[in-house]
Amino acid sequence: MCADELLAHIPATVSAADITPAFRHVFGYIPCAPRAAFNADRLLNRHVLLPRVVRRISRRFDFFHIVDHSYAHLVNVVPTGRAGVYCHDLDAFRSILEPNREPRPWWFRRLAARTLGGLKCAAVVFHNSAGVSRQLVDAGIINANRLVHAPLGVSAEFAPLTSTPVELPFTLPVPFLLHVGSNIPRKRLDVLLRVFAEFRRRGGRHHLVQVGGPWPTHLVEHITALGVSEWVTQVRGLARLQLAELYRRAATVLVTSEAEGFGLPVIEALACGTPVVASDLPTLREAGGTIVNYCTVADTDAWLRGLGLAIREPRDGVTYEKRVAQAARFSWREHARIIAATYQRLADGGR
């Protein structure tokens, strides 16, 4: 998405090309272990095949913009000073920076160190929030003078109204609460489910729709133990138009994370005019401003109070307009302008 939006909004003064070689399946045809085979293909494509492609064309461009920090090892295959990296968060490097918190096998740490080394050598590192900037500096990864703040934007699909009906691939339970995000631990889906179960126990009539990866086994068991299976729907593989329709129809969007690099679901929901209840994190406050209901991470009572306030909020008038206005502060056009201007300064010999 970041690559698509950057290319769509890059100023006309910059000539940009998308370097996306086809994903090659080498191990993926092994039927006995499809997941392991797919992960092996990911490693092969990311760390062997893609660097070869970039190295071959490294003299054809003035600069290379790497849209995700987990590919920062590509910095090492282009001429020095010619690559910039967009850093969304520090998750990819957690096994190096905090090995006790996230222990990983030696080979994983070696690849992570290689990628982190590329990030450290980047001519410029773009970031999406003050929180990520602070983490990069505090961890000694990059000097502040090589950091550029270029927040993400809201795609055009996420808007309060649409003139064309959007069909969904499933029957939507109504009314419903919505969560959008992966199933990685820091998203705290356990908190989401616990809050929802208590909300239902206290008389709430809403369902829960979660958009993301499939439920891990322990969360399936958690849903069953909480007794909320019949009111929980999990979906994935939605187009952005379909996701935007979910945002518009939701009573409230919940963001229960304990850590985030940026609050993309927050600004997308606000752009659709929908109330948001989010964990009280600095990065989420950057995204949501003063019109989101913030709750202490994992504090069920605080979440129930915030959820009650959000559901009772009016869906029109000044509150609605403020939500849309807050989201409008985040523009892909401005994102692209900042990135293009930064490379222009590098081309002119500036920092």
N, C-alpha and C positions, 0 to 999 in steps of 0.2 A: 504494500500500500504506500509506504513512504517513497519508494522509487517511482511508482506510477504518478503520485501527486507532485513530486519534485519535477519530473519530466513534463508534466502537464502545465506547470506554472513557472518554469524557469524563464527568466527574462530573455527577450529576443536577441540580446547582445551576446548570449552564450550559446555555443553549439554543443549539444549534449547527445550522447549515445548510450543506450542501455546495453550492458554486457551481461547477458543471461544465457549461457550455453545450456543446451538441453541436458536434463538430468539423465545420467546413464545408469541403467540397471545391470549390474554385474553379478551381485550375489542374490538379488531379489527374486530370482527364479528358483531358488532352493526351497522346496515345499515344506520340508520338515521343521523349519524354524523361521517363519516369515518375518516376525518382528526383528529378530537378531540380524537377519539378512538385510532388511531395510536399513537398520541402523549402520550396518557395515557399509552399505552403499552411500549413506549420508556422509560418513567419514571419508570414504574414497573420493566422492565428488567434491566435498568441501576442502579437503586438505591436500589432495593430489591433482585431480583433474582441473579444477577451477584455477588454481595457481598457474598451471601450465598455460591455460588460455590467456590469462592476464599477462603473463610474462611475454608471450609471443607478440602481443599488441602494445606493449608498454611504451614504445617510442611513438605511437600514433597520436597520443593525447598529451595535452599540457598538464592535466591533473586527473586524478582518479578519486571519486567520491564513493566511499564504502558506506552503504546505508544502514548497516547493522554491525555493532562492535564485535559480534561473534565471528565475523569474517576479517577481523583486523590483521590476521596473519598475512593478508594480501599486500599489506604495506611493504613487506619484505621483498616482493618480487617486482616492484616498480622503482624507478630512479628515486634517490633520496630527495626528500622535500616535495614530492609530487603527489602525495596522497593525504586525504582527510578522512576521518572516521566519525560516524554519528554514534554516540554512546547513549543507549536508552536506559541502561542500569548496569549494575556490576555483578549480576547473577552469574555470568559466564566465568567469572574469575574468583568466585567465592571459595572454591577448593584450594586456591593459592593464597588468597588474602586471609581466609578464616578456616584453615584446615580442620580445626576441632569442631566447628559448627557444621561443615559439609565435607566429611571424609569421602574421598574418591580413589579409585585404583590409580596406580602409578602412571599408566599410559594416558589416562584422562587428564591427570595433572600436567603431564608433559605437553599435551596438546593445548591445554589452557594456558600454560606458561608461554608457549610459542605465540598464541594469539595475543596475550597480554603484552608480550615483547613488541609485537607489531603496533599495538595501540600506543605504546610509549614512544615509538619512533615516528608517529604521524606528524605531519607538518602542522595540522590543526585538528582539534577534537571538538565536534559540535555536541551539545547536550540539550536536554529538554526541560530541565528544571534546576533551580538553585540547589536542591538536595543532591542531585547527581554531581553537579559541579563541586560541591563541598566534599563529597566522598572521594572523587578523583584526586583532589588536592591533598586531602588528609591522608590518603593511602600512599601518597608519594608517587602516583602514577604519572601525573602530568603537571606542568607548571601552569599557573593561572593565566599567564600571558599567551598560552596556546589554546585556551578554551573560548568557545563562542556559543552564546545562548541562542538557540534557534528552536523555539517550541513547536510542537506538532500542531496540525490544524484540524478543522472539521470538514469532512468531505461533503460534497453537495447533496448527497442522498439524505443526510441527517438534517431534516428541516421540520418545522411544526406541521405543515400541511402538504398534501400531495394531490395533484389533480387526477392522477391515474391510480386506480385501486391496485394494491399490491397483494398478490396471492401468496399464501403461506403453505408450505408442504405438510402441514399437520393441523389438526383441530385445536384451536387456541382456547384454553380454559379461561374463563373470566369470572370475576376480576382476578388479576394476577400481579404478583411482585416479580421483578426481573433482576437477574444477576448475569453479567457478561464477563467471562474471563476463563482462563485455563484452570486445570486442576492441580497446579503446582502448589506446594505447601503454603507459601506466603500469601496466597489468595484467601486462606482461612475459610474454606468451604465448610469446615466443621462448625465454625461460628455461624455462618449463614444458615445452616440446617438447624442448629440449636435455637437460634433466634426465631426462625420460622415455626418450629415446633411449639415453642412457648407462645408465640403469637396466635397460633391455632388453638392452643389449650385455653387461652384467655378469651376465646370467642371470635377471633378473626376468621373471616370467610374467604379470604383470598387463597389462590393457588400460588405455587412458586414455579417459575420457568427459569431454567439455567441454560445459558448458551456457552458451550465450551467443549472440552474433551470429554470422553466417556468417564463415568464415575469410577474411581479406583475401588477395589474390593472393600477396603475398610470403610469407605463412605457409603457404599451400598448397604453394608451391615449397619452403619450408623443410621441411615434412613429408616431401615426396618425397625431398629431398636427404638427410635423416636416415634414410630407409629404414624409416619406421614407419607408413606409410599404412594397412596392414591391421590395425593395433592401435589406431587412433585413431578415435573416434566423436564427432561433433559434433551436438548437438541443441539445439532452441530451441522456444519457445512452450509450455513446460510449465506446467500448473497448479501451485499451491503444494503440493497433496497429492502430486503426482507428483514434484516436486522433493524433498520430504521423504523419499519412498521411495528416491530415489537416494542421499540422504545416509545413510540407514539401511543400505543395501546396500553402500556403498563401503568399501573396505579402509582408505583414508585420503583426506582432503581436502587439496588443495594450494592455497595462496594465495601466488602468486609476485610480487605487486605490488611496485613500487618506491615507491609513494606511495598512501595511502588516507586518506579522511576518517574512516572507521569500518570495523570488520570484521564486516559483517553475515553473510557466508558463514561466518565463524569461529564466531559464536554459534549460527547455525542448525545447523551440523554438530555442535557440542558438545551442543546440545539433543537431537540424535538419538543421542547416545552415541558418535559417530565420532571417531577420532583426527584431529588437524589438524597439518599442517606449514606454517608461515607465514614470510614475510619478517620479519626482525627490525626492525620499525617500532614507534615508540611507540604509535601508534593501534591497531595489531594486538595489542600487549601489553595495552593497556587492555581489549580485548575478550576475549582468550584467557587472561589471567592467567598463572599458573605451570604450567599443565598442557598447554600447546601447545609443540611442538618448533619453536624459532625458528632461522632460518638467515640468514646474511648475504645480502643481495640479489645474485642472479646468481652466487653461488659454488657451482658445480656439485658439488664434493666435499662441501661442507657440506650441501647439499640431499640428496645421496645418503645421507650419514650420518643425517640427520634422518628421511628416509623409511624407512631400515632400522629405526631405533628405533621409529617409529610402527607399522610393519607387525608388529613383534614384540610390541607392547604387548598385554596381555590385553584382550579385549572385554567382560569382566565384572568384578565385584568392585570394589575401591576406586577404581581408575583410572577405570572407567566412571562410577561414581557422582560422582566429582569433576568429570568433564566436564559431566555434566548439571547439577550444582550451580552450576558457573561460569556456564553459560548462563542459569540461573534468576535471576541477578543483574540481568538485563535484561528489564524488564517494560513492555509497552505501557500497562498501567494506570498505572504510575508516570510514564511519559512524558506521558500525558494529564493526570495530576494536576498535574505541574509546570507544564505549559502553562496549564491552567485557573487555577491559583493565581497565576501571573504576570499574566494579564489582569485577575484580580480586584484585585490590588495596583494595577495601572494605573488601573482604574476608581475605586479608592478614593483616587487621587491620589498613590500611592507610586511608588518607582522599582523 
